Amino acid sequence: MKQLKPQQADSVFFAVDLGATSGRTIIGTISGKGADGCAADKPTITLEELTRFDNALIQIRGHVCWDLAALYNEIIAGLRLAAQRNYPIESIGIDTWGCDFVCIGADGLPLGNPFAYRDPHTVGKMDEYFAEAMPKAQVYEKTGIQLMNFNSLFQLYAMRKAGSPALQNADRILFMPDALSYLLTGEMVCEYTISSTSQMLNVHTGEIDEALLQSVGLRRTHFGRAVGPGTVVGTLTEEVRKLTGLGPLPVVAVAGHDTASAVAAVPAAGPHFAYLSSGTWSLMGIETPQAIVNEQSFSRNFTNEGGVAGTVRFLKNICGMWLYECCRREWKKEPGDVSHATLIEEAMKAEGFRSLINPDDPMFANPDSMTAAIQTYCRRHDEPVPETRGQFCRCIYDSLALRYRQVFGWLKEFAPFPIDVLHVIGGGSQNSFLNQFTADSCNITVLAGPQECTAIGNVMLQAKAAGYFKDVWDMRQVIANSIAPARFIPRDTAPWKAAYEKYLYVTGGSEE
């Protein structure tokens, strides 16, 4: 195992963390070792944000796309700044959201901007696929992936049905983090965690499934070589070196799916934990050695995505703070303070459990007005209609905590071990009120933090690739050394038990 550098020469890594609304470039530093490689102190990790930028959706002729060139330019700008500041970077890693991909032509250039998962071209296409290509149950049995209309398989099906020139002329198809690594290195790979979100990876073999590929007119050769998280993809091209002023730095395929990097950063002391990655999406799950694929996981639409060190992330996607973020965006157009602190204060003054919704109802996927959608839902279900900002926010917080209770109850049924604690990670871990609601609703101790879990996981996997850690538990110990999670103990569970009965009545007790 490679020894950590002496403390005066800490180990420095460059992380690119791209979310569905914004992106960042980050310097991660691992320190705390003596000159002989033995611990002089507890090793720790620290982060420094270099750049932050918008990742804005582009609407073009009825489609919603990502601006690939803009993202590439932002990465170059971050690398250039790192070079100017003389950071001794050891490697580079990129993580992004799941499902979306870039078509690459025979000349090696991208064939236009990639569609975003919120593009409406997949609406209705999932059911068409099941009727024409392969039954729903067979797709799930092969992939173990939650059936969602924006999964890569259904995006490709929609593009094929529409006669997409980009797809017709694609020599290669690269998932988003792999596409950006390709632009930096010229090397094409298909990283395990990101490809597992596609609904094309066979969960039993760990390989992209030939029958699923054939169903959308593709072959395995359309994708890069398969690699696991922590694999060196290649080094910066001569072009990128000239643009940035850096040398031939290695680019590492970290856990390319941002949630996989985030889960790798859970500061757990042992394997008997559940996690809630809380952000625009809430992802609640457990880490298991094998996939869980059965009739119950199918009916409840759970997913089995790739994790680090050969693990599977058995989880369910929940429409998280997306509802709140959309409402807040609307309120920003009006006069008044819309800071998080102000909105939380207003929510806590509002009546609890007054209005409940199912956060995962399709009507909340991408409405023109989220406040109007919430009001419409409440009218249809004979719930009091929210009118004030506090009522809207309290409705969202209460409903999310109750949805968490529902999914957590299912997880306990599926888990091959008793769940001792729920780790809340990501931006939502800073919302102490929602964390306490979650502890009370689920009747479980909640440990909140780190907020920067995705970037931390990205950096730690680069460090592991460099030989600094022997396994994921070694990594998690360093993370635990670096942060102090906030602890939330269940304290008022009775009202939540009654509210859950109301929630089941309002939502129809959906098994999904």
N, C-alpha and C positions, 0 to 999 in steps of 0.2 A: 504494500500500500504506500502511495506517495505521501511523504511527510509534508505537513503544512510549513509554509515559509516562516522564517523568524518574524517576530512581532513587528520589527521595524520595516518589514516588507510584506504587509498583509496581502491576502489573496483577493484580487479584484475582478469582478465579472460584470458584463454588460447585458442587461435584460431588456427586451422589448415586450411590453404587455399591452395587447390590443383588445379593447372591449368593444361592445356594439355601439357605444356612443362616443368614446374617447380613447386615446392611446397615450402611452408614456414610454420614455426611455429612462432607464434606472441603472445606477451604479450600485452593485451589491458588494460589500466588503466582509470577508470572514477573518476574524482576528482572535487572538487569545492563545497562541501557542508559543512555546519557547524555542530557542535556536536549535535545540536538539530534537525537536519534533514532539517532545513531551509537554504535557499541559502545564503552562506557567500560570494559567488562570482558566476559568471555564470559557471555552471558545464561544463566540457570539457572532451574530450576523447583524449588520446595519445596512440600511438603504439610503440612497440619496437620489431624489428625482432630478434628472437632468432636464428633460423637456416634457411638456404636456401639450396635447393637441386634440382638436376635434376629429372624430371619425364620422363625418356627416354622410348620411344617405343621399344619393343623387337620384332624382326622378327624371327619367328619359323615356319619352314616347310610351308612357304607360307602364314602365318597368321601374323597379327600385334597385339601385346598384351601389356597390362600393367603389370608391375611387382608389384603385390599386396604385396608380402612379403617385398619388399624393401620400399614401402610406409609405411607399418606398422612399420618397423624398424626405419624409419626416425621420425615418430610420437613419438615412444618410446624414441628415442634419445633426442628429443625436451623436452619431459616431464621430462626426467632424468636431463637435464640441468636446467630446471625450479626449480626442487627440490633442486639441488645443490646450486642454487642461492637464495634459501629460498623465492621465490615469494609466497605470500599468495593467491594462486589461489582459486577462488570460484567455477569454473566449466570449462568445456571443450566443444568446438563446432567444427564441421568439415563441410566444404563446398567443393564441387568439381564441375567439369563439368557435363553436363547432359548425359542422354541416356544409358550409359554403366552400366553393372551389373556383379555380381559374383554369380556363382552357388555354393550352399552349399550342401554337402552330408548329409546323415542321421547321420553320426558320428560327424557332426558339423564342419567339415573341408572344406575349399574351394576346389572345384574340378578343380584345375589348374588355370592358369592366365586368367583373363577375356580378351575377345577380345576388341580392341580399335575401336572407331567409324570410324576411317580411314581404318580399315581392308577392303580389297576388296571383302570379301565374300558376302556382301550385294548388290554388283553391279548387277543390273537387277532384283533383288528379289522383289523390291517394285511393279513393274508392274506385276510380276508373282503372287504376293499376291492378287492384285486387280482382276486379271482374275480368280483365283482359289478360293479365300476365301471370299472376300467382296469388293464391288465396292468402288472406290476412294471417291466418293461423300458421301457415307454412313459412311466411316471411318472418314472423316472430320466432318460430321454432329455430330457424336458421341463425337469426341475428341476436335474439334476446333484447332488442332495442325498442324503446317506447315508440309507438306509432304516432308520428307527428307529420303533418303534411309538408313541412319544410325540410325533412330529412333528405340527404343528398340523393338517395334512390329516387324519390318522387320529384325532386328538382330535375334530375336527368330525364326522367320519364316525360315530364312536362315539356322540356326543351326538345326532346325527340319528337313528340307529337306535334310541336309547333314548327318543326323543321328548322331549328336554330342553326344558322350558318357557323356559329362558333363551335357548337358541338360536332357538326358534320365535318369540320376541318381540323378538329383537335387531334394533335399527335400525342399529346399527354394531357392528363387532368391532374392538377395538384391542389390539395387542400390548402387553405389560406396560409397557415404557418410554413408549410412546405414550399408554397409558391414564393413567399418572401425570402426564405432561405435560398431558394434557387436563384433569385435575382442577386443575392449577395455572393453566391459561390459558383453558380453554374451547374450545381449538382441537384439531381431530382430524386427525392425520396418520398416514401409514404409511411409516415410515423404512426405507430400503433394506436396511441390514445386518440389522435384526431381522426384517424380512419375508422375507429370504432363508433364514432357518432354518425356515420354515413348511412347506416342500415344496409351496408353491403359487406361488412366483415362478418364472417362466420364465427360465432362465439365459441363453437366447439373445436374448430381447427386453428383459429387465430389468423386465418388467411382470407383475403377477399374472395367471396363466393362466386364461382364461375357461372352458376345458373342465374344468379341475380344480375351479374354483368350482362349475360346474354339477353336477359329480359329487357334491357335498355340499349341493346345493340353495341355493347362494349366488350373489350378483351382485357385480360390482366396486363398486357403490354401498354395499355393506355395510362398506367399508373407507375410511379417510381418504385425503386427497390424498397422492400419492406425493412424498416428499422425500428428498434425499440427506443423508449425514452432514455436519454443519456448517451446517444450515439453521435460521434463526430460526423457531420455531413460533408464538410470540406473546409477549405480556407477561402478568405476573401479574394475575389478576382482582382486582377491587375487594375481593371477599371475602377472598382470600388476603392482600392488602395489609393489611387490617385485622387478620387473624389474626397476622401476622408483624411488622408495623411497617415493612415495606419499601415501596419505591416500585414503579413499573411496570417492573420488571426484565424483560429478555428471557429466554425459555427457549429453549435451543438443542437441536435434535435432533442430538446427537453421534452417534457410532457406537453406536446403542442396544443392540446386542448386545455384552455385556461382552467377549467374545473379540475382536471387531473393534476395540474401543477398546484392548484390551491389545496387539494386533498393531501398531496404529498407534504404540505406544510402544516398539517394539523399537529399541534404539539402534544400528541397523545402519549401517555406513559405505557399503554398496553393496547391490545387489539380489540377490547370489548367496548367500543365507542360507536356512536353515530355522529354524523356531521350534518350541518346545515350551512351550505355556502350561500350567503345572503347578499343579494345585490339586485340588479334588474330582474334576474331570475333567482328563485330560491331552489336550491337542489339539495334534497334531503336523502341521505343514504347511509350505507355501511360499506366497509371494505372487506371483501371476502376472497378466499383463495380460488374459488370456482364460481362460475356463473350460476344464477338461480333462474331456471327457465321451466315453468310449469303452467298449468291451467290458471292457477290463481294469480301468478305474476302477469300472465297475459291479460286476464280480465281486468286487473287493476292497473294495467299499462305501466309497469315498472320497466326500467332499462338496465342493461348490463354493459357498461362502458369500460374501456381499457384503463387500468391504473398502472402504477409503477411497481417494479419488482415482481411482475407476474400476477398482480392482484387484479380483481374486478371491482369496479365501483357500481354496486347495486343501488340504484337510486330512482327517485321520481322527480321530474321537473315540475315546479310550481311557479305560477306567474307571480313573482315576488314584488319588489318595490317598483316595478313597471307601472302599476296602477297609481301609486303615489307620485312618481316622477312625471307622469303624463298630466296629472291634476296640477302639480306645482308649475309645470310649463304653461298651463293655461292661466294660472293666477299671476304669473310674472307679467302678463300683458295688462294687468290691472294695477292701479296704485296701491301701495301698501307693502309692508315687510313680508317677504315670503321665505325668510331664512328657515333652515331646518329647526332651529331652536324655537322660533315663534310658532311654527306649525305644530310641533310636538306639544308645546304648552297649550295651544288651543285644543288639540285633540284630547289632552288629559282633563280638560275642563268640561268636555262634552260627555253626555250620558253614555255609559258603557252598554254594549250589546243592543243599542237602539235599532240599528239597521245592520243586517248581515247579508253578505253576498258570497257566491262561489267565485274565488279569485281566478279559477281556471275555466270559467265559462267562455266559450268562443267569442262572445260579443266584446270581450275585453282585449282581444288579440291586438288590434290596431285601429281603434275607432277614431273618427274625426274629432270627437270630444269625449274624453274619459269621464268627465263629470256628468255629461248627459247620458253616457252609457250606464253609469252606476245608478243614476236616477231612474232610467228606464227599467233596469233589472229590478229595482226595489218596487216600482209600481206593478210590474208583472207578477211579483211574488208577495204582494200585499204587505210589504215592509214600509215603515215610515221613510219618506224620501228625504235624504240629506239636503240641507239648504246652505249651511254655513261651512266654512273651510274646516273648522274643528270637527263637525259631524262627518264630513267626508273622510278626513284622516282617521278618526276613531273607527269608522266603519271598516276602513282598509286594515288597520292594525288588528282589530278584533277578529276580522274574518281570516286574516293570514294566520294568526295564532291558532284559530280553531281548525283551519285546514292543516296546519302543522300537526295538530293533535291527531287528526284523522290518519295522515300519512305515517306518523310515528307509530300509531297503533298497528298499522299493517306491517311496518318494518319489524316490530317486535315479534310478530308472527313468523316472518320469513327468516329472521336472523338465526344462524346456527350457534349463537352464543347469547348470554344475557347482556343487555345493553346497560352499562353503568353510568354513562354520562353523554350529554349532547354537546358537541363542540360547534359553536357558531363562529364562522369565519367570514371574511370579506367586509365590504363597506357597511353592511347591515349590522355587523357586530358592534358598531358604535352606538346603536339605538338602544339605550338601556331600558327604556319603557317596553319596547317590543321584546327584548330579551327576557324581562321579567314576566311579561304576558306568556311567552313561550314556555318558560319554566313552570308557571302556574297551570297553563292549559295542558301541557304534556306530562305534568307531575314528574319531572326529571331535573336533576341539577344541570344547569347550563354554564359552560365555560366559554366566554366570548373573547375572541381574538386568536390570531392577529388579523388586523384589518387588511394588511398588505400581503395576504397569504399567497396570492397568485405569483407576485413578483418574487417573494421569498422562495417558493417552490421552484420557480424558474432558475434562480441563482444557485440554490442548493443542488439541483440536478446537474448544473454545469460543474459545480465543485466535485460532485460524485464522479462525473465523467473524467475529471482531472485526477481522480484517485485520492481525494481528501476524506471520503467517507466510505465505509465498507458496506453499509446498507441504509435503508430508509429510517430505521430506528436510531442509527447514529446521527442522521440528519435531524430527526425530530428532537433529539436531546439538545442539540445546539440551538434549535428554535426555542425550545422551552427555557434555555438559559437566557434567551434574548428578550423575552416578553413576559409579562405577568397577566395572564388572562383574568378578566373580571368574572367573578362567581355569582350566579343567581340561583338561590335555593327556592324551591316551591314553598309558597307561604299562604296562599289564599285560593285553594283549589276548588272549593265547593261552588262558588259562582260560575266557574268555568265549566264544571260538570253540567250544570243546568243550561248554560249557554250552548253547550255542545249539542244537547238535545234539540234546542231551537234551530241551530245551524243545520243539523241533519234534516229537520222538517223543511226548512226553507230551500235547501239545495236538493231535496229529494233523496237524501242518503246515498248519493252516487257512489258506486263501487269503483269509479275512476277518479 
